[in-house]
Amino acid sequence: MFLGFEPSKLLLGTAAVIALLVVERVRGARPISLRVRIAGARAPLRWAAYACAVLTIMTLGVFDSAKFIYFQF
């Protein structure tokens, strides 16, 4: 039913695609770099964006201790 994916991962993937489409739509209206917009924002908004970025990486990152495959070469 969920194409072989766990429902939570399917929901997360769908939300990520929707977020990318929204960002693309907003950037199409104003072709200003996101980095420039964040740098020009007030400090609380800027720090909130930084915190969201760090929390997203910490939440969605893959941190298993798998062997690095290129060590075999």
C-alpha atoms as one frame of an Amber mdcrd trajectory, in Angstrom:
protein
   0.000   0.000   0.000   2.867   2.412   0.774   5.126   1.246  -2.096   7.345
  -0.660   0.323   8.083   2.370   2.511   7.216   2.878   6.132   4.297   5.337
   6.412   6.384   7.783   8.463   9.157   7.841   5.841   6.641   8.241   3.050
   5.040  11.175   4.872   8.442  12.754   5.496   9.421  12.371   1.851   6.139
  13.856   0.684   6.539  16.807   3.056  10.088  17.376   1.796   8.943  17.417
  -1.831   6.142  19.847  -1.006   8.598  22.080   0.866  10.931  22.095  -2.146
   8.057  23.022  -4.448   7.048  25.888  -2.146  10.627  27.197  -1.999  10.895
  26.968  -5.779   7.639  28.895  -6.173   8.741  31.635  -3.744  12.192  31.948
  -5.329  10.612  32.211  -8.774   8.719  35.308  -7.680  11.808  36.963  -6.163
  15.108  35.678  -7.550  17.089  36.686  -4.441  19.375  34.067  -2.941  18.137
  32.446   0.254  21.534  33.112   1.816  21.191  36.839   1.074  17.649  36.927
   2.465  18.693  35.208   5.705  21.783  37.407   6.078  19.612  40.509   5.662
  17.029  39.405   8.219  16.916  40.554  11.810  18.981  38.617  14.329  16.156
  36.577  15.966  14.856  35.394  12.595  18.372  34.661  11.382  19.195  32.591
  14.472  15.862  30.776  14.215  16.753  29.811  10.626  20.174  28.580  11.768
  18.609  26.566  14.598  16.063  25.018  12.218  18.842  24.022   9.836  20.877
  22.388  12.620  17.842  20.602  14.076  16.850  19.340  10.631  20.316  17.903
  10.064  20.366  16.322  13.520  16.875  14.860  13.106  17.074  13.613   9.533
  20.766  12.772   9.346  22.031   9.219   9.081  24.504   8.597  11.878  25.117
   4.854  11.848  28.570   3.468  12.149  28.633   1.705   8.787  32.008   0.871
   7.293  33.177   3.434   4.740  33.231   1.431   1.497  36.138   3.283  -0.129
  38.622   2.045   2.489  38.830  -1.211   0.562  40.568   0.434  -2.421
